[in-house]
Structure formats: structure tokens, C-alpha cells
């Protein structure tokens, strides 16, 4: 295998700087400073243009309680943007500008990220427009509690510093493609972002077209647990999802699921984490019978459950 040519520290820093500057030049014009006023008071955040016809993407908590926001871009363009949809479970919201907007950002795919990869965060923290911080992907697959009390999975953690006002801004890869929506709800200086991937792109599309996201609901809470070697060999997985609680009157309760059951299969697919269950609870699963298999008292037990539509209120 050919060895890579050696590069001195100055050369590496120059290359890093050129990368960050190129990303800033490409992405910053599409990032808006967002000001919101509602009965809850006033607030600020960031948003990015995602379509040529004026749709913008931001964090749901940035526009909580508001029907519109004022968006200001680096080139001096300002416009009122209406909130067309928000999804508290993913902490994403879509706005639509009433006036012209700059060119949209290009979406990337967060599922292709690797720990150690260079990323750039762009937004408007603490009222400072056009702020850029850079770093690397520190971890993938983090979980983030939201103001609704639920958890967002598959969150990106970076060491690119974020502060209040960064929420709703762009996390970009080194090519200037948006691979996450920054959020500062975890605290000052903590770099987290909701990923742009196949799942969130479907959420964004639904918000743009219908203003809401429909999800199915089972009503169980659980945690991943190791299985005995015998059971692991039988089902083809070393772990399962142990039920820690079942909501009263939920589809899971009606199907007879109990605390202590270990869920191993749902709708014909292997399930070992709460995230895996959530990924199956899509709109198409609402009101449709599905089979669920659990390990209970030394035996595999099958049951039929009918997920209902999740009420976010």
C-alpha cells in the first residue's frame, strides 16, 4: 500500500482552515437568524433555507408557541416566515418565508458519518450573526431529552461549541452538506445535533406537506438486556428489550404484555432496543394488527397488538 505523503503541522492547519472557510462561504448565506415573539415571550435561534421556494428548517423548541418568526440573512434580506409544522418528538420545525430567500443548503446523510470526522456548526448564538465553530464528531447514536419529556435518538455529538441561539442552525460536513440541525438545549458548549437522515427527511417532508407527523404507539418502556446463551442462539441476537413498564389502557396492555417480558420480535423484525421499536411505529402501523414475540417464564410467547396513533398533546 502506498504511503500518504507527510504533511507538517502548518500544512495541516492550512488545509483545515481552508476547509472551514469554504464551508462557511457556501453555507452561511443560507442560514438565518430567527426572532420569535409569542405569548411565552420573545426568543431567538437559527434556521436554514432548504428549498428554493422558501421553506426553512429549524428546531421545534425555537418556535414553540409561535405562529410566525422574523428571519434575517447575512446579505441583509429579512422576511416573515410562517410556522407550517413542528414535531416535538424530533425537535424539528418547518417555516415558510413570505418573501424571497437565499439559495438552499444541500442535504447530506448523517448515517454515513464517522467518529473523528470534521464538522462545522453555523448559526447565530447569543445574537452574534454568522457564527462558525468547527470540530469533529465526538460520538454517534446519543439520546437527547426534549422539552416534551421524550427522547430523540441517534443524535450527533461534536466538540464544535454551541450556545443559545445556535439551535436550529446547520451542522455541516466538510463538503458543505447539512448533516444535522444544531441544538443547544443540552447546555452551553455542548455540541449536539439532530441528524439529517432517511427518517428525519421523511419527517421534514411530512411537516412541509401536512404540517404534522403521524406516529403509531404501543405504550411500553424498556431497556436493552443481555440474553442467556441458549435464548440468544435461538433468536439470533445476544440482547432483547426488557419491558420496564406498560401504560394502562395502551395497545401493549391490551395485548397482555407485562413488566419483565423481553421483547425479541415485532412485526416480523428483530427488536432489541427502544429505538428499534420507535422505528417501526410509523404512520402505516396505525390501527393495523401486528405480531409481537416476547420471552416470558422460559418460553417464547406470541401476541397480537394493534398500535394506535400517538397523541403528542
C-alpha positions as CSV (number, residue, x, y, z in Angstrom):
1,X,0.0,0.0,0.0
2,X,1.4,3.4,-0.9
3,X,2.1,5.7,2.0
4,X,0.4,9.0,2.2
5,X,2.7,12.0,1.8
6,X,3.8,13.6,5.0
7,X,2.4,17.0,5.8
8,X,3.8,19.3,8.5
9,X,1.6,20.9,11.2
10,X,1.4,24.2,9.3
11,X,0.2,22.4,6.2
12,X,-2.4,20.5,8.2
13,X,-3.7,23.7,9.8
14,X,-3.8,25.5,6.5
15,X,-5.8,22.6,4.9
16,X,-8.2,22.6,7.9
17,X,-8.7,26.4,7.7
18,X,-9.4,26.3,4.0
19,X,-12.0,23.6,4.6
20,X,-13.8,25.6,7.3
21,X,-13.7,28.8,5.2
22,X,-15.1,27.0,2.2
23,X,-17.9,25.6,4.2
24,X,-18.7,29.0,5.8
25,X,-18.7,30.6,2.3
26,X,-21.1,28.0,0.9
27,X,-23.5,27.6,3.9
28,X,-23.7,30.8,5.8
29,X,-25.7,32.7,3.2
30,X,-28.5,30.1,3.7
31,X,-28.6,30.4,7.5
32,X,-31.0,32.9,9.0
33,X,-31.1,34.5,12.4
34,X,-34.7,33.8,13.7
35,X,-36.6,36.1,16.2
36,X,-39.8,34.8,17.7
37,X,-42.4,36.5,19.7
38,X,-45.3,34.7,21.3
39,X,-47.4,34.7,24.5
40,X,-44.4,32.9,26.1
41,X,-42.2,35.9,25.4
42,X,-39.5,36.5,22.9
43,X,-36.7,34.2,21.8
44,X,-34.1,33.7,19.1
45,X,-32.5,30.9,17.2
46,X,-31.3,29.9,13.8
47,X,-32.9,28.4,10.7
48,X,-31.7,27.3,7.2
49,X,-33.2,27.5,3.8
50,X,-34.0,24.0,2.5
51,X,-35.9,24.7,-0.7
52,X,-35.8,27.4,-3.4
53,X,-39.4,28.3,-2.8
54,X,-38.8,29.4,0.8
55,X,-39.1,26.5,3.2
56,X,-36.8,26.8,6.2
57,X,-35.8,24.2,8.8
58,X,-35.3,24.9,12.5
59,X,-35.7,23.3,15.9
60,X,-39.2,22.9,17.2
61,X,-38.3,24.4,20.6
62,X,-37.1,27.6,18.9
63,X,-40.7,28.3,17.6
64,X,-42.6,26.8,20.4
65,X,-45.9,28.7,20.9
66,X,-45.4,30.9,17.9
67,X,-47.2,31.0,14.5
68,X,-44.5,33.1,12.7
69,X,-41.0,34.4,13.1
70,X,-38.7,37.0,11.6
71,X,-35.8,35.7,9.6
72,X,-32.7,37.8,8.8
73,X,-29.9,36.6,6.5
74,X,-26.3,37.7,6.1
75,X,-26.9,39.5,2.9
76,X,-29.4,41.8,4.6
77,X,-32.5,40.0,3.4
78,X,-35.3,39.9,6.0
79,X,-38.7,38.2,5.8
80,X,-41.5,37.0,7.9
81,X,-41.8,33.2,8.0
82,X,-44.9,31.3,9.0
83,X,-44.6,28.1,11.1
84,X,-46.2,25.5,8.9
85,X,-45.4,22.4,11.0
86,X,-43.5,21.3,14.1
87,X,-42.7,17.9,15.6
88,X,-41.7,18.0,19.2
89,X,-40.6,14.3,19.2
90,X,-37.8,15.0,16.8
91,X,-37.4,18.7,17.8
92,X,-37.8,19.8,14.2
93,X,-40.0,22.5,12.7
94,X,-40.6,23.9,9.2
95,X,-41.2,27.5,8.3
96,X,-42.3,29.1,5.0
97,X,-41.0,32.5,4.1
98,X,-43.4,35.1,2.8
99,X,-40.6,36.8,0.8
100,X,-37.5,35.9,-1.3
101,X,-34.8,33.9,0.4
102,X,-31.1,32.9,-0.5
103,X,-30.3,29.6,-2.1
104,X,-31.0,26.4,-0.1
105,X,-28.5,24.3,1.7
106,X,-27.7,20.8,0.3
107,X,-28.7,17.9,2.5
108,X,-26.1,15.2,3.3
109,X,-26.6,11.9,5.1
110,X,-25.7,11.6,8.8
111,X,-25.9,7.8,8.6
112,X,-22.5,8.0,6.7
113,X,-20.7,9.9,9.5
114,X,-17.8,8.5,11.4
115,X,-16.4,9.4,14.8
116,X,-13.4,11.8,14.2
117,X,-14.9,13.3,11.1
118,X,-14.6,17.1,10.7
119,X,-17.8,19.0,11.1
120,X,-18.7,22.7,11.1
121,X,-21.6,24.3,13.1
122,X,-23.1,27.5,11.7
123,X,-25.7,29.7,13.3
124,X,-26.4,32.8,15.3
125,X,-25.5,32.2,19.0
126,X,-26.0,34.8,21.6
127,X,-27.3,37.2,19.0
128,X,-24.0,37.0,17.1
129,X,-25.0,36.6,13.4
130,X,-23.0,34.4,11.1
131,X,-21.1,32.5,13.8
132,X,-18.9,29.5,12.8
133,X,-17.4,26.8,15.0
134,X,-15.6,23.7,13.9
135,X,-14.6,20.4,15.4
136,X,-15.0,16.7,15.0
137,X,-17.8,14.1,15.5
138,X,-17.2,13.0,19.1
139,X,-19.9,10.3,19.2
140,X,-22.9,9.0,17.3
141,X,-26.1,7.5,18.5
142,X,-26.6,9.7,21.5
143,X,-30.0,10.3,23.1
144,X,-31.3,13.7,23.8
145,X,-34.3,14.6,26.1
146,X,-36.6,17.2,24.6
147,X,-38.8,19.8,26.3
148,X,-41.8,17.5,25.6
149,X,-40.2,15.0,28.0
150,X,-39.5,12.4,25.3
151,X,-36.1,11.4,23.8
152,X,-34.6,11.9,20.4
153,X,-32.4,9.0,19.4
154,X,-29.4,8.8,17.0
155,X,-28.2,12.4,18.0
156,X,-24.8,13.5,16.8
157,X,-22.3,14.8,19.4
158,X,-19.5,17.1,18.4
159,X,-16.9,19.2,20.1
160,X,-18.0,22.2,17.9
161,X,-19.2,24.6,20.7
162,X,-22.8,25.6,20.7
163,X,-24.6,28.3,22.7
164,X,-28.1,29.7,23.0
165,X,-29.2,30.9,19.5
166,X,-27.4,28.1,17.7
167,X,-30.5,25.9,18.0
168,X,-31.9,25.4,14.5
169,X,-28.7,26.1,12.7
170,X,-26.7,23.9,10.4
171,X,-24.2,21.2,11.3
172,X,-22.3,20.7,8.0
173,X,-19.8,18.1,6.8
174,X,-16.5,19.2,5.2
175,X,-18.2,19.4,1.8
176,X,-20.8,22.0,3.0
177,X,-23.7,19.5,3.1
178,X,-26.1,19.8,6.0
179,X,-25.9,16.6,8.1
180,X,-27.6,17.9,11.3
181,X,-29.7,20.5,13.0
182,X,-27.8,22.0,15.9
183,X,-29.4,22.2,19.3
184,X,-28.2,23.9,22.4
185,X,-30.9,22.6,24.8
186,X,-28.4,20.3,26.4
187,X,-26.4,23.3,27.8
188,X,-23.8,25.9,26.8
189,X,-20.8,24.5,25.0
190,X,-22.3,21.0,24.4
191,X,-22.4,20.2,20.7
192,X,-25.4,18.1,19.8
193,X,-27.4,17.9,16.5
194,X,-30.5,16.1,15.3
195,X,-29.3,14.1,12.3
196,X,-30.4,14.6,8.7
197,X,-31.0,11.0,7.6
198,X,-33.7,9.0,5.9
199,X,-36.0,9.1,8.9
200,X,-35.7,12.9,9.5
201,X,-36.1,13.7,5.8
202,X,-39.5,11.9,5.9
203,X,-40.4,13.9,9.0
204,X,-39.4,17.2,7.2
205,X,-41.4,16.2,4.1
206,X,-44.5,15.5,6.2
207,X,-44.2,18.8,8.0
208,X,-43.9,20.6,4.7
209,X,-46.9,18.9,3.2
210,X,-49.3,18.3,6.1
211,X,-47.9,20.3,9.0
212,X,-47.7,17.2,11.3
213,X,-46.2,13.8,11.7
214,X,-48.4,10.8,12.5
215,X,-46.9,8.0,14.5
216,X,-48.1,4.7,16.0
217,X,-47.9,4.0,19.7
218,X,-47.5,0.8,21.7
219,X,-47.2,2.0,25.2
220,X,-44.1,0.2,26.5
221,X,-40.9,1.4,28.1
222,X,-37.9,-0.8,28.3
223,X,-34.1,-1.3,28.2
224,X,-31.8,-3.5,26.3
225,X,-30.6,-6.5,28.3
226,X,-28.3,-9.5,27.6
227,X,-29.9,-12.9,26.9
228,X,-28.8,-16.3,28.0
229,X,-26.6,-18.1,25.5
230,X,-29.4,-20.6,24.8
231,X,-32.0,-17.9,24.1
232,X,-29.5,-15.8,22.1
233,X,-28.7,-18.8,19.9
234,X,-32.4,-19.5,19.4
235,X,-33.5,-16.0,18.3
236,X,-30.2,-14.9,16.7
237,X,-29.4,-12.0,19.0
238,X,-27.4,-11.6,22.2
239,X,-29.8,-9.0,23.6
240,X,-33.5,-8.2,23.9
241,X,-35.7,-5.4,25.1
242,X,-36.9,-6.0,28.6
243,X,-40.2,-4.3,29.4
244,X,-39.9,-1.9,32.4
245,X,-43.4,-0.5,32.2
246,X,-46.7,-0.8,30.3
247,X,-49.0,2.2,30.1
248,X,-52.5,1.5,31.3
249,X,-55.0,1.1,28.5
250,X,-52.3,1.1,25.9
251,X,-52.2,-1.3,22.9
252,X,-49.4,-3.2,24.7
253,X,-51.5,-3.6,27.8
254,X,-54.5,-4.8,25.7
255,X,-52.2,-7.4,24.1
256,X,-51.3,-8.7,27.5
257,X,-47.7,-7.5,27.7
258,X,-46.3,-7.4,31.2
259,X,-43.4,-5.8,33.1
260,X,-40.4,-8.2,32.8
261,X,-41.3,-9.5,29.4
262,X,-38.4,-9.5,27.0
263,X,-39.4,-8.3,23.5
264,X,-37.5,-10.1,20.8
265,X,-39.6,-9.6,17.7
266,X,-42.1,-7.1,16.4
267,X,-43.9,-7.2,13.1
268,X,-41.6,-10.0,11.9
269,X,-38.5,-7.9,12.7
270,X,-35.9,-8.4,15.4
271,X,-36.2,-5.8,18.2
272,X,-33.5,-5.3,20.8
273,X,-33.8,-1.6,21.7
274,X,-36.4,1.1,22.3
275,X,-35.1,2.9,19.2
276,X,-35.9,-0.2,17.1
277,X,-39.5,-0.2,18.4
278,X,-39.8,3.5,17.6
279,X,-38.6,3.0,14.1
280,X,-41.4,0.5,13.4
281,X,-44.0,2.8,14.9
282,X,-44.6,4.7,11.7
283,X,-47.9,6.1,10.2
284,X,-48.5,2.9,8.3
285,X,-48.6,0.9,11.5
286,X,-51.5,2.8,13.0
287,X,-54.6,0.6,13.6
288,X,-53.0,-2.4,11.9
289,X,-52.6,-5.7,13.9
290,X,-49.0,-6.8,14.2
291,X,-47.5,-9.8,16.0
292,X,-45.2,-9.3,18.9
293,X,-43.0,-12.1,20.4
294,X,-41.7,-12.0,24.0
295,X,-39.7,-14.2,26.2
296,X,-41.7,-15.0,29.4
297,X,-41.2,-17.6,32.1
298,X,-38.9,-19.7,30.0
299,X,-40.9,-19.7,26.8
300,X,-41.5,-17.6,23.7
301,X,-45.0,-16.1,23.7
302,X,-46.7,-14.6,20.7
303,X,-49.4,-11.9,21.0
304,X,-51.3,-9.6,18.6
305,X,-51.3,-5.9,19.3
306,X,-52.9,-3.0,17.4
307,X,-50.8,0.2,17.6
308,X,-52.9,3.4,17.9
309,X,-52.0,6.9,16.8
310,X,-49.7,8.7,19.2
311,X,-51.2,11.8,20.8
312,X,-48.4,14.4,21.3
313,X,-50.5,16.7,23.4
